Amino acid sequence: MTKLRPFDAASYLTTEEHILHYLEAALEGNDPKHIASALGDVARSKGMSEIARKAGLGRQALYNALSENGNPTLETLTAVLDALGLQLTVQPKAA
């Protein structure tokens, strides 16, 4: 009998390149809940406790903010991105 495990994107985000492509794909959908969840996957891939510490947030608060039902503030978003060594950028939409 084959044993199945739930899919966990965080376990596949092992390189900087994987993380960047994953977040870029999440941003393309322009869905805030999906973006927050994807950022949560990235944070878990790096260690949620470590990212929470670097971002100056509680681990549980970070889990909640970056869940599918989370709604992180811009302050939380920028703190997490900074803790991950990333930043927001703005560019024109493709035609």
DSSP file (Angstrom, degrees, kcal/mol; ACC not computed):
  #  RESIDUE AA STRUCTURE BP1 BP2  ACC     N-H-->O    O-->H-N    N-H-->O    O-->H-N    TCO  KAPPA ALPHA  PHI   PSI    X-CA   Y-CA   Z-CA
    1    1 A M              0   0    0      0, 0.0     2,-0.4     0, 0.0     0, 0.0   0.000 360.0 360.0 360.0 132.7    0.0    0.0    0.0
    2    2 A T        -     0   0    0      1,-0.0     2,-0.6     0, 0.0     0, 0.0  -0.647 360.0-142.3 -82.4 131.7    1.3    3.4   -1.0
    3    3 A K        -     0   0    0     -2,-0.4     2,-0.3     2,-0.0    -1,-0.0  -0.847  17.0-158.1 -97.1 124.4    1.5    5.9    1.8
    4    4 A L        -     0   0    0     -2,-0.6     3,-0.0     3,-0.0     0, 0.0  -0.777   4.5-161.4-102.9 145.2    0.6    9.5    0.7
    5    5 A R        -     0   0    0     -2,-0.3     3,-0.1     3,-0.0     2,-0.0  -0.912  32.7 -96.7-119.4 150.5    1.6   12.7    2.5
    6    6 A P        -     0   0    0      0, 0.0     2,-0.2     0, 0.0    -1,-0.0  -0.364  49.0-100.5 -61.9 145.4    0.0   16.1    2.1
    7    7 A F        -     0   0    0      1,-0.0     2,-0.4     2,-0.0    -3,-0.0  -0.485  38.3-171.7 -68.6 134.2    1.8   18.3   -0.3
    8    8 A D    >   -     0   0    0     -2,-0.2     3,-1.5     1,-0.1     4,-0.3  -0.903  12.5-165.8-131.6 103.2    4.1   20.8    1.4
    9    9 A A  G >> S+     0   0    0     -2,-0.4     3,-2.1     1,-0.3     4,-0.6   0.823  84.0  71.0 -57.5 -33.0    5.6   23.4   -1.0
   10   10 A A  G >4 S+     0   0    0      1,-0.3     3,-0.9     2,-0.2    -1,-0.3   0.820  89.8  60.4 -56.5 -32.2    8.0   24.5    1.7
   11   11 A S  G <4 S+     0   0    0     -3,-1.5    -1,-0.3     1,-0.2    -2,-0.2   0.662 105.6  48.2 -72.4 -13.7    9.9   21.2    1.3
   12   12 A Y  G <4 S+     0   0    0     -3,-2.1     2,-1.6    -4,-0.3     3,-0.3   0.491  85.8  90.1-101.3  -6.1   10.7   22.0   -2.3
   13   13 A L    <<  +     0   0    0     -3,-0.9    -1,-0.1    -4,-0.6    -3,-0.0  -0.557  47.3 135.6 -91.5  73.4   11.9   25.6   -1.8
   14   14 A T        +     0   0    0     -2,-1.6     2,-0.3    -3,-0.0    -1,-0.2   0.572  56.1  46.3-101.8 -12.3   15.5   24.7   -1.3
   15   15 A T  S  > S-     0   0    0     -3,-0.3     4,-2.3     1,-0.1     5,-0.2  -0.900  80.4-116.2-129.9 160.4   17.3   27.3   -3.4
   16   16 A E  H  > S+     0   0    0     -2,-0.3     4,-2.6     1,-0.2     5,-0.2   0.887 117.8  53.8 -57.4 -40.2   17.1   31.0   -3.8
   17   17 A E  H  > S+     0   0    0      2,-0.2     4,-2.4     1,-0.2     5,-0.2   0.913 107.5  49.1 -63.7 -43.7   16.1   30.5   -7.5
   18   18 A H  H  > S+     0   0    0      1,-0.2     4,-2.4     2,-0.2    -1,-0.2   0.919 112.3  49.3 -60.4 -43.6   13.2   28.2   -6.4
   19   19 A I  H  X S+     0   0    0     -4,-2.3     4,-2.6     2,-0.2     5,-0.2   0.928 111.1  48.4 -63.5 -46.3   12.0   30.7   -3.9
   20   20 A L  H  X S+     0   0    0     -4,-2.6     4,-2.5     1,-0.2    -1,-0.2   0.920 113.5  46.5 -62.4 -44.5   12.1   33.6   -6.3
   21   21 A H  H  X S+     0   0    0     -4,-2.4     4,-2.3     2,-0.2    -1,-0.2   0.897 112.4  51.6 -64.1 -39.7   10.2   31.7   -9.0
   22   22 A Y  H  X S+     0   0    0     -4,-2.4     4,-2.0    -5,-0.2    -2,-0.2   0.929 113.1  43.3 -63.2 -46.9    7.6   30.5   -6.5
   23   23 A L  H  X S+     0   0    0     -4,-2.6     4,-2.4     2,-0.2    -2,-0.2   0.887 112.0  53.7 -68.7 -38.2    7.0   34.0   -5.2
   24   24 A E  H  X S+     0   0    0     -4,-2.5     4,-1.5    -5,-0.2    -2,-0.2   0.923 109.8  48.3 -60.2 -43.6    6.9   35.5   -8.7
   25   25 A A  H  X S+     0   0    0     -4,-2.3     4,-0.8     1,-0.2    -1,-0.2   0.897 111.1  50.6 -64.5 -39.8    4.3   32.9   -9.7
   26   26 A A  H ><>S+     0   0    0     -4,-2.0     3,-0.6     1,-0.2     5,-0.6   0.892 109.2  51.3 -64.9 -39.1    2.2   33.7   -6.6
   27   27 A L  H ><5S+     0   0    0     -4,-2.4     3,-1.2     1,-0.2    -1,-0.2   0.803  97.4  67.9 -68.8 -29.2    2.4   37.4   -7.3
   28   28 A E  H 3<5S+     0   0    0     -4,-1.5    -1,-0.2     1,-0.3    -2,-0.2   0.831  94.5  57.2 -60.3 -32.7    1.1   36.9  -10.9
   29   29 A G  T <<5S-     0   0    0     -4,-0.8    -1,-0.3    -3,-0.6    -2,-0.2   0.682  94.8-145.4 -74.3 -17.0   -2.3   35.8   -9.6
   30   30 A N  T < 5 +     0   0    0     -3,-1.2    -3,-0.1    -4,-0.4    -2,-0.1   0.778  50.5 139.4  58.4  29.2   -2.7   39.1   -7.7
   31   31 A D     >< -     0   0    0     -5,-0.6     4,-2.5     1,-0.1     3,-0.4  -0.912  44.6-155.0-106.0 109.7   -4.6   37.3   -4.9
   32   32 A P  H  > S+     0   0    0      0, 0.0     4,-2.5     0, 0.0     5,-0.2   0.849  93.3  51.4 -54.8 -38.9   -3.5   38.7   -1.5
   33   33 A K  H  > S+     0   0    0      2,-0.2     4,-2.2     1,-0.2    37,-0.2   0.903 111.6  46.9 -66.7 -39.6   -4.4   35.5    0.3
   34   34 A H  H  > S+     0   0    0     -3,-0.4     4,-2.6     2,-0.2    -1,-0.2   0.899 112.2  50.6 -67.9 -39.8   -2.4   33.3   -2.1
   35   35 A I  H  X S+     0   0    0     -4,-2.5     4,-2.5     2,-0.2    -2,-0.2   0.928 111.3  48.1 -62.9 -45.5    0.6   35.7   -1.9
   36   36 A A  H  X S+     0   0    0     -4,-2.5     4,-2.0    -5,-0.2    -2,-0.2   0.914 112.7  48.8 -61.5 -43.0    0.5   35.6    1.9
   37   37 A S  H  X S+     0   0    0     -4,-2.2     4,-2.1     2,-0.2    -2,-0.2   0.906 111.0  49.8 -64.1 -42.0    0.3   31.8    1.9
   38   38 A A  H  X S+     0   0    0     -4,-2.6     4,-2.1     2,-0.2    -2,-0.2   0.901 109.9  50.7 -63.9 -40.7    3.2   31.5   -0.5
   39   39 A L  H  X S+     0   0    0     -4,-2.5     4,-2.6     1,-0.2    -1,-0.2   0.870 108.3  53.8 -64.4 -35.3    5.3   33.8    1.6
   40   40 A G  H  X S+     0   0    0     -4,-2.0     4,-2.6    26,-0.4    -2,-0.2   0.891 106.1  52.3 -63.6 -40.1    4.4   31.6    4.6
   41   41 A D  H  X S+     0   0    0     -4,-2.1     4,-2.0     2,-0.2    -2,-0.2   0.918 111.0  47.5 -60.7 -43.1    5.6   28.6    2.6
   42   42 A V  H  X S+     0   0    0     -4,-2.1     4,-1.3     2,-0.2    -2,-0.2   0.927 111.1  50.5 -64.8 -44.7    8.9   30.4    2.0
   43   43 A A  H  X S+     0   0    0     -4,-2.6     4,-0.9     1,-0.2     3,-0.4   0.908 110.6  49.7 -60.5 -41.8    9.2   31.4    5.7
   44   44 A R  H  < S+     0   0    0     -4,-2.6     3,-0.4     1,-0.2     4,-0.3   0.861 105.7  57.2 -64.8 -34.5    8.6   27.8    6.7
   45   45 A S  H  < S+     0   0    0     -4,-2.0    -1,-0.2     1,-0.2    -2,-0.2   0.803 113.3  40.3 -66.3 -26.5   11.2   26.6    4.3
   46   46 A K  H  < S-     0   0    0     -4,-1.3    -1,-0.2    -3,-0.4    -2,-0.2   0.535 133.9 -82.4 -96.0  -9.6   13.7   28.8    6.0
   47   47 A G     X  -     0   0    0     -4,-0.9     4,-2.4    -3,-0.4     5,-0.2   0.589  31.2-136.9 104.2 102.2   12.5   28.1    9.5
   48   48 A M  H  > S+     0   0    0     -4,-0.3     4,-2.8     1,-0.2     5,-0.2   0.862 102.9  53.3 -59.1 -39.9    9.5   30.0   10.8
   49   49 A S  H  > S+     0   0    0      1,-0.2     4,-2.2     2,-0.2    -1,-0.2   0.917 111.0  46.6 -63.1 -42.4   11.0   30.6   14.3
   50   50 A E  H  > S+     0   0    0     -3,-0.2     4,-2.5     2,-0.2    -2,-0.2   0.910 114.0  47.1 -66.2 -43.1   14.1   32.1   12.8
   51   51 A I  H  X S+     0   0    0     -4,-2.4     4,-2.3    -8,-0.3    -2,-0.2   0.910 111.7  51.2 -65.8 -42.0   12.2   34.3   10.3
   52   52 A A  H  X>S+     0   0    0     -4,-2.8     5,-2.9    -5,-0.2     4,-0.8   0.917 111.2  48.4 -60.4 -43.5    9.9   35.5   13.1
   53   53 A R  H ><5S+     0   0    0     -4,-2.2     3,-0.8     1,-0.2    -2,-0.2   0.944 113.4  46.0 -61.9 -48.5   12.9   36.4   15.3
   54   54 A K  H 3<5S+     0   0    0     -4,-2.5    -1,-0.2     1,-0.2    -2,-0.2   0.838 114.6  48.3 -63.8 -33.1   14.5   38.3   12.5
   55   55 A A  H 3<5S-     0   0    0     -4,-2.3    -1,-0.2    -5,-0.2    -2,-0.2   0.567 112.1-120.0 -84.1  -9.4   11.3   40.1   11.6
   56   56 A G  T <<5S+     0   0    0     -4,-0.8     2,-0.3    -3,-0.8    -3,-0.2   0.840  72.4 121.7  73.8  33.5   10.6   41.0   15.2
   57   57 A L      < -     0   0    0     -5,-2.9    -1,-0.3    -6,-0.2     2,-0.2  -0.867  69.2 -99.9-125.8 158.0    7.3   39.1   15.3
   58   58 A G     >  -     0   0    0     -2,-0.3     4,-2.3     1,-0.1     5,-0.2  -0.531  31.4-126.1 -73.0 144.9    5.9   36.2   17.4
   59   59 A R  H  > S+     0   0    0      1,-0.2     4,-2.5     2,-0.2     5,-0.1   0.919 110.0  46.2 -59.6 -45.7    6.1   32.8   15.6
   60   60 A Q  H  > S+     0   0    0      1,-0.2     4,-2.4     2,-0.2    -1,-0.2   0.889 111.2  52.2 -66.8 -38.5    2.4   32.1   16.1
   61   61 A A  H  > S+     0   0    0      2,-0.2     4,-2.5     1,-0.2    -1,-0.2   0.883 110.7  49.1 -62.8 -37.7    1.4   35.6   14.9
   62   62 A L  H  X S+     0   0    0     -4,-2.3     4,-2.3     2,-0.2    -2,-0.2   0.917 108.9  51.5 -69.2 -43.3    3.6   35.1   11.8
   63   63 A Y  H  < S+     0   0    0     -4,-2.5    -2,-0.2     1,-0.2    -1,-0.2   0.934 113.4  46.2 -55.5 -46.2    1.9   31.7   11.1
   64   64 A N  H >< S+     0   0    0     -4,-2.4     3,-1.2     1,-0.2    -2,-0.2   0.926 112.8  48.2 -64.4 -45.7   -1.5   33.4   11.4
   65   65 A A  H 3< S+     0   0    0     -4,-2.5    -1,-0.2     1,-0.3    -2,-0.2   0.849 116.2  43.8 -64.6 -34.4   -0.6   36.3    9.2
   66   66 A L  T 3< S+     0   0    0     -4,-2.3   -26,-0.4    -5,-0.2    -1,-0.3   0.112  92.3 105.8-102.1  21.1    0.9   34.1    6.5
   67   67 A S  S X  S-     0   0    0     -3,-1.2     3,-1.4   -27,-0.1   -30,-0.1  -0.399  90.5 -96.0 -88.9 173.9   -1.8   31.5    6.4
   68   68 A E  T 3  S+     0   0    0      1,-0.3   -31,-0.1   -31,-0.1   -32,-0.1   0.810 129.9  40.7 -59.1 -29.9   -4.4   31.1    3.7
   69   69 A N  T 3  S+     0   0    0     -5,-0.1    -1,-0.3   -33,-0.1    -3,-0.1   0.359  95.9 111.9-100.0   4.6   -6.8   33.1    5.8
   70   70 A G    <   -     0   0    0     -3,-1.4    -5,-0.2   -37,-0.2   -34,-0.1  -0.275  48.0-164.5 -75.1 163.6   -4.1   35.6    7.0
   71   71 A N        -     0   0    0    -35,-0.1    -5,-0.1    -7,-0.0    -6,-0.1  -0.577  16.8-161.4-146.3  76.0   -4.1   39.2    6.0
   72   72 A P        -     0   0    0      0, 0.0     2,-0.1     0, 0.0   -36,-0.0  -0.262  17.6-120.3 -66.3 146.2   -0.6   40.6    6.8
   73   73 A T     >  -     0   0    0      1,-0.1     4,-2.7     4,-0.0     5,-0.2  -0.333  28.2-107.7 -73.2 165.0   -0.1   44.3    7.1
   74   74 A L  H  > S+     0   0    0      1,-0.2     4,-2.8     2,-0.2     5,-0.2   0.869 122.8  56.7 -61.4 -35.7    2.4   46.0    4.9
   75   75 A E  H  > S+     0   0    0      2,-0.2     4,-2.0     1,-0.2    -1,-0.2   0.923 109.4  44.4 -61.7 -45.0    4.7   46.3    7.9
   76   76 A T  H  > S+     0   0    0      2,-0.2     4,-2.6     1,-0.2     5,-0.2   0.928 113.0  52.1 -64.7 -45.1    4.6   42.6    8.5
   77   77 A L  H  X S+     0   0    0     -4,-2.7     4,-2.6     1,-0.2    -2,-0.2   0.930 112.3  43.8 -58.1 -48.4    5.1   41.9    4.8
   78   78 A T  H  X S+     0   0    0     -4,-2.8     4,-2.4     1,-0.2    -1,-0.2   0.864 112.7  52.9 -69.1 -34.2    8.2   44.1    4.5
   79   79 A A  H  X S+     0   0    0     -4,-2.0     4,-2.2    -5,-0.2    -1,-0.2   0.912 111.9  45.5 -65.4 -41.6    9.6   42.8    7.8
   80   80 A V  H  X S+     0   0    0     -4,-2.6     4,-1.7     2,-0.2    -2,-0.2   0.932 112.7  49.9 -67.6 -45.5    9.3   39.2    6.6
   81   81 A L  H  <>S+     0   0    0     -4,-2.6     5,-3.5    -5,-0.2     4,-0.4   0.920 111.5  49.4 -59.0 -42.9   10.7   40.0    3.2
   82   82 A D  H ><5S+     0   0    0     -4,-2.4     3,-1.4     1,-0.2    -1,-0.2   0.915 108.6  52.5 -61.4 -43.1   13.7   41.7    4.9
   83   83 A A  H 3<5S+     0   0    0     -4,-2.2    -1,-0.2     1,-0.3    -2,-0.2   0.800 110.7  48.9 -62.5 -28.4   14.2   38.7    7.2
   84   84 A L  T 3<5S-     0   0    0     -4,-1.7    -1,-0.3    -3,-0.2    -2,-0.2   0.469 119.7-111.5 -88.0  -3.0   14.3   36.5    4.0
   85   85 A G  T < 5S+     0   0    0     -3,-1.4     2,-0.3    -4,-0.4    -3,-0.2   0.787  80.8 117.2  77.3  27.1   16.8   38.9    2.4
   86   86 A L      < -     0   0    0     -5,-3.5     2,-0.3    -6,-0.2    -1,-0.3  -0.768  44.5-161.9-121.8 166.3   14.2   40.0   -0.2
   87   87 A Q        -     0   0    0     -2,-0.3     2,-0.2    -3,-0.1    -9,-0.0  -0.983  24.6-106.1-145.3 157.6   12.5   43.3   -1.1
   88   88 A L        -     0   0    0     -2,-0.3     2,-0.3   -10,-0.0   -10,-0.0  -0.591  35.9-175.9 -79.1 143.9    9.5   44.5   -2.9
   89   89 A T        -     0   0    0     -2,-0.2     2,-0.4     2,-0.0    -2,-0.0  -0.952  15.1-140.3-135.0 159.5    9.9   46.1   -6.3
   90   90 A V        +     0   0    0     -2,-0.3    -2,-0.0     0, 0.0     0, 0.0  -0.966  25.3 162.3-122.7 136.7    7.5   47.8   -8.7
   91   91 A Q        -     0   0    0     -2,-0.4     3,-0.1     3,-0.0    -2,-0.0  -0.976  44.2 -85.0-146.8 158.4    7.5   47.5  -12.4
   92   92 A P        -     0   0    0      0, 0.0     2,-0.1     0, 0.0     3,-0.1  -0.296  50.8-104.3 -62.9 148.0    5.0   48.2  -15.2
   93   93 A K        -     0   0    0      1,-0.1     2,-0.2     2,-0.1     0, 0.0  -0.416  38.7-103.8 -67.8 147.0    2.6   45.4  -16.0
   94   94 A A              0   0    0      1,-0.1    -1,-0.1    -2,-0.1    -3,-0.0  -0.491 360.0 360.0 -68.9 143.6    3.2   43.4  -19.1
   95   95 A A              0   0    0     -2,-0.2    -1,-0.1    -3,-0.1    -2,-0.1   0.488 360.0 360.0 -69.2 360.0    0.9   44.4  -22.0
